[in-house]
Amino acid sequence: MREWPGIAVERPEAGILLVTLNRPDKLNALTFEMFDALNELRHEVEDDASVRMVVLTGADWVGPDSDGGGSTSRRRGPEPVPCRS
């Protein structure tokens, strides 16, 4: 595998490819360059029979308003609807 901009690629064990978005200072936001790199990587993995699973994750971000695992206070979207039993 080659180098990818803003993306770390590892093989922690046989058959597993670990892909880490590596821009913790930007909360691992994708750039157009990273998006293109992920697409190229996908094509390479499709042709690699030794890869049985791809894990996509983001580098840890720890900052002044972080709880250590990434703050959820910035997430937007509809409020969750409680399930009824």
Sequence and secondary structure as in RCSB ss.txt:
>XXXX:A:sequence
MREWPGIAVERPEAGILLVTLNRPDKLNALTFEMFDALNELRHEVEDDASVRMVVLTGADWVGPDSDGGGSTSRR
RGPEPVPCRS
>XXXX:A:secstr
   BTTEEEE SSTTEEEEEE  GGGTT   HHHHHHHHHHHHHHHT TT  EEEEEE     TT  SS   TT 
 S        
